Amino acid sequence: MKTIIMAGGRGTRIRPVAGHIPKPMIEIGGKPVLEHEIECLREQGFRDILLTVSHLSSVIMDYFGDGSKISPATGRPFGVEIEYYIEETPLGNAGALFKLWKSGKLGGLEENGSDFLLLNGDAVFHIDFNRFVAFHQSHGGLATLFTHPNSHPYDSGLIISDSGGRVVRWLTKEDARPLYYKNRVNAGLHVMNTRIFDIAGINADASWQERTGWEINQSGSGSAAVEAAGRQESYICL
């Protein structure tokens, strides 16, 4: 299964302490955040990776190359196959993904009905991705979101779901909150099906939440949320 990692953000909030490198290249435990992600994927058999890059993209590309290089941090091969899509101008949340689909450059995903992982590039996690994908496929949704509680749900992307785990609303951090809501935040880890593009439309200027989250929910085609709670899974977002 192909994994697309969005690593093109400018990291404006963290720039005062790491303005010279892209946010995914900030080191935790002696190696970049993005390397933690790639290791977690590789260990579970997800080796086909496409990175969307923009801000200081050469730092990421020089470090990882095509995935066959030796890691400067561990002295071992990265052990994956990496392709890049360079955003010459910022395309917003998942804008590069829409551009890739429209241009037919998502190798191996051109036929409708293919599942793929879509991950943010600024998180360190220990997630059972095979279980995550199995949950997605067993529920038959177009999108499955990995969710978690955090210490600041009031300014995070908030997921509101029904008792069956079906997403009812996807609130961006700018949206008003209901009076009462569950602390269930989007972790930036998704399993998607390419049929989603037929519903969402292709518009690189719109955010993923605006063009996908809302329209999927309104269409009745379905998206589901799975929580980390109760499992030995961990997640840290920068």
C-alpha positions as CSV (number, residue, x, y, z in Angstrom):
1,M,0.0,0.0,0.0
2,K,1.3,3.5,-0.9
3,T,1.9,6.0,1.9
4,I,1.7,9.7,1.2
5,I,3.3,11.9,3.9
6,M,2.6,15.6,3.8
7,A,5.9,17.2,4.8
8,G,5.6,20.6,3.1
9,G,4.4,22.8,6.0
10,R,6.3,25.9,7.0
11,G,6.1,25.2,10.8
12,T,5.5,28.8,11.6
13,R,4.7,28.2,15.3
14,I,8.0,26.3,15.9
15,R,10.1,28.6,13.7
16,P,11.7,30.5,16.6
17,V,13.5,27.4,17.7
18,A,14.0,25.5,14.4
19,G,13.7,28.1,11.6
20,H,16.6,26.6,9.7
21,I,15.1,23.2,9.0
22,P,11.7,21.9,7.9
23,K,9.5,20.9,10.9
24,P,9.6,17.2,10.0
25,M,13.4,17.3,10.4
26,I,13.4,18.4,14.0
27,E,15.3,15.8,16.0
28,I,13.7,13.7,18.8
29,G,15.8,11.0,20.4
30,G,18.7,11.7,18.0
31,K,16.9,11.5,14.7
32,P,14.4,13.5,12.7
33,V,10.7,13.2,13.3
34,L,10.2,12.1,9.7
35,E,12.7,9.3,10.2
36,H,10.7,8.0,13.2
37,E,7.6,7.9,10.9
38,I,9.4,6.1,8.1
39,E,10.9,3.5,10.5
40,C,7.5,2.8,12.0
41,L,6.1,2.3,8.5
42,R,9.0,0.2,7.2
43,E,8.8,-2.2,10.2
44,Q,5.2,-2.9,9.3
45,G,5.7,-3.5,5.6
46,F,4.8,0.0,4.3
47,R,7.8,0.8,2.1
48,D,6.2,2.6,-0.9
49,I,6.4,6.3,0.2
50,L,5.6,9.6,-1.5
51,L,6.7,12.7,0.3
52,T,5.1,16.1,-0.6
53,V,7.6,18.8,0.2
54,S,7.9,22.5,-0.1
55,H,9.6,24.7,2.6
56,L,13.3,23.9,2.7
57,S,12.6,20.8,0.7
58,S,16.2,20.2,-0.2
59,V,17.0,19.4,3.5
60,I,14.5,16.5,3.4
61,M,15.5,15.3,-0.1
62,D,19.3,15.4,0.7
63,Y,18.8,13.5,3.9
64,F,16.5,10.6,2.7
65,G,17.3,10.5,-1.0
66,D,15.3,7.7,-2.7
67,G,15.2,5.7,0.5
68,S,18.2,3.5,-0.3
69,K,20.7,5.7,1.5
70,I,22.3,5.0,4.9
71,S,20.7,6.9,7.8
72,P,23.2,9.4,9.3
73,A,21.4,8.9,12.6
74,T,21.4,5.0,12.8
75,G,24.0,3.9,10.3
76,R,21.5,1.6,8.7
77,P,19.7,1.8,5.4
78,F,16.3,3.6,5.4
79,G,15.0,0.5,3.6
80,V,12.1,2.1,1.7
81,E,11.4,3.5,-1.7
82,I,10.8,7.3,-1.7
83,E,9.4,9.6,-4.4
84,Y,8.9,13.4,-4.0
85,Y,6.3,15.9,-5.1
86,I,7.7,19.5,-4.7
87,E,5.2,22.2,-4.1
88,E,6.7,25.2,-5.9
89,T,4.1,27.4,-4.2
90,P,2.2,26.4,-1.0
91,L,-0.9,24.5,-1.9
92,G,-2.6,24.3,1.5
93,N,-3.8,21.3,3.4
94,A,-3.5,18.3,1.0
95,G,-3.4,20.6,-2.0
96,A,-0.4,18.6,-3.3
97,L,-2.5,15.4,-3.1
98,F,-5.2,16.9,-5.3
99,K,-2.6,18.1,-7.8
100,L,-1.0,14.6,-7.9
101,W,-4.3,12.9,-8.5
102,K,-5.3,15.3,-11.2
103,S,-2.0,14.9,-13.0
104,G,-2.0,11.1,-12.8
105,K,1.2,11.0,-10.8
106,L,0.0,8.9,-7.9
107,G,1.7,5.8,-9.2
108,G,-0.2,2.6,-8.4
109,L,-3.3,4.5,-7.3
110,E,-4.8,5.6,-10.6
111,E,-7.6,3.0,-10.6
112,N,-10.5,4.0,-8.4
113,G,-11.0,1.8,-5.4
114,S,-7.4,1.8,-4.1
115,D,-6.7,2.5,-0.5
116,F,-3.7,4.5,0.7
117,L,-2.3,6.0,3.9
118,L,-2.2,9.8,4.2
119,L,0.0,11.0,7.1
120,N,1.1,14.4,8.4
121,G,4.9,14.7,8.5
122,D,5.2,16.3,12.0
123,A,4.3,13.5,14.3
124,V,6.1,10.7,16.2
125,F,3.9,7.7,16.7
126,H,3.9,4.0,17.4
127,I,0.8,2.9,15.6
128,D,-0.4,-0.6,14.4
129,F,-1.0,0.5,10.8
130,N,-2.1,-3.0,9.7
131,R,-4.8,-2.9,12.3
132,F,-5.7,0.6,11.3
133,V,-6.1,-0.5,7.6
134,A,-8.0,-3.6,8.6
135,F,-10.5,-1.4,10.5
136,H,-10.9,0.9,7.5
137,Q,-11.5,-2.0,5.1
138,S,-13.9,-3.8,7.4
139,H,-16.1,-0.7,7.8
140,G,-16.2,0.1,4.1
141,G,-15.8,3.8,4.4
142,L,-14.0,6.2,2.1
143,A,-11.9,7.6,4.9
144,T,-10.8,6.5,8.3
145,L,-9.3,8.9,10.8
146,F,-7.0,8.1,13.7
147,T,-8.2,10.1,16.7
148,H,-6.9,10.8,20.2
149,P,-7.5,13.1,23.2
150,N,-5.2,16.0,23.7
151,S,-4.6,18.8,26.1
152,H,-6.0,21.6,23.8
153,P,-9.0,20.3,21.9
154,Y,-10.4,23.9,21.8
155,D,-7.9,24.8,19.1
156,S,-7.4,21.5,17.4
157,G,-9.2,19.7,14.5
158,L,-12.1,18.1,16.3
159,I,-13.9,15.0,15.2
160,I,-17.5,14.5,16.3
161,S,-18.8,11.0,15.7
162,D,-21.9,8.9,16.4
163,S,-22.1,5.8,18.7
164,G,-21.0,3.6,15.8
165,G,-17.8,5.7,15.1
166,R,-19.2,7.3,12.0
167,V,-17.9,10.9,11.6
168,V,-20.8,13.4,11.9
169,R,-18.8,16.6,11.8
170,W,-15.2,17.6,11.3
171,L,-14.5,20.9,12.9
172,T,-11.3,22.8,12.0
173,K,-9.5,24.6,14.8
174,E,-11.2,27.9,13.7
175,D,-14.8,26.5,14.0
176,A,-17.0,27.2,17.0
177,R,-17.4,24.3,19.4
178,P,-20.6,22.8,20.6
179,L,-21.3,23.4,24.3
180,Y,-20.4,19.8,25.1
181,Y,-18.2,17.6,23.0
182,K,-15.9,14.6,23.4
183,N,-12.1,15.3,23.4
184,R,-11.5,13.5,20.1
185,V,-8.9,15.2,17.9
186,N,-7.8,14.2,14.4
187,A,-4.2,12.9,14.7
188,G,-3.3,13.6,11.1
189,L,-3.2,9.8,10.2
190,H,-5.7,8.6,7.6
191,V,-6.6,5.7,5.5
192,M,-8.3,6.9,2.3
193,N,-9.8,5.3,-0.7
194,T,-9.3,6.9,-4.1
195,R,-13.0,7.0,-4.7
196,I,-12.9,10.0,-2.4
197,F,-11.7,12.2,-5.3
198,D,-14.9,11.6,-7.3
199,I,-16.9,13.0,-4.3
200,A,-14.6,15.8,-3.1
201,G,-13.6,17.4,-6.4
202,I,-10.1,18.5,-7.2
203,N,-9.3,22.0,-5.9
204,A,-5.7,22.6,-4.6
205,D,-6.7,25.9,-3.1
206,A,-9.2,24.4,-0.6
207,S,-8.2,22.7,2.6
208,W,-8.7,19.0,3.1
209,Q,-11.3,19.6,5.7
210,E,-13.3,21.9,3.4
211,R,-13.2,19.8,0.3
212,T,-13.2,16.3,1.8
213,G,-14.3,16.0,5.4
214,W,-17.5,18.1,4.9
215,E,-18.5,16.7,1.6
216,I,-18.0,13.1,2.5
217,N,-20.2,13.5,5.6
218,Q,-22.9,15.3,3.6
219,S,-22.9,12.7,0.8
220,G,-23.7,9.8,3.2
221,S,-20.8,7.8,1.7
222,G,-19.2,7.5,5.1
223,S,-16.1,8.1,7.1
224,A,-15.1,6.5,10.3
225,A,-13.0,7.3,13.3
226,V,-10.9,4.9,15.3
227,E,-9.4,5.9,18.7
228,A,-6.0,5.0,20.2
229,A,-7.5,4.5,23.6
230,G,-7.2,1.1,25.1
231,R,-4.3,0.0,22.9
232,Q,-0.5,0.2,23.4
233,E,-0.2,2.9,20.8
234,S,1.4,6.3,21.2
235,Y,1.3,9.6,19.4
236,I,3.2,13.0,19.7
237,C,2.6,15.9,17.5
238,L,5.0,18.9,17.2
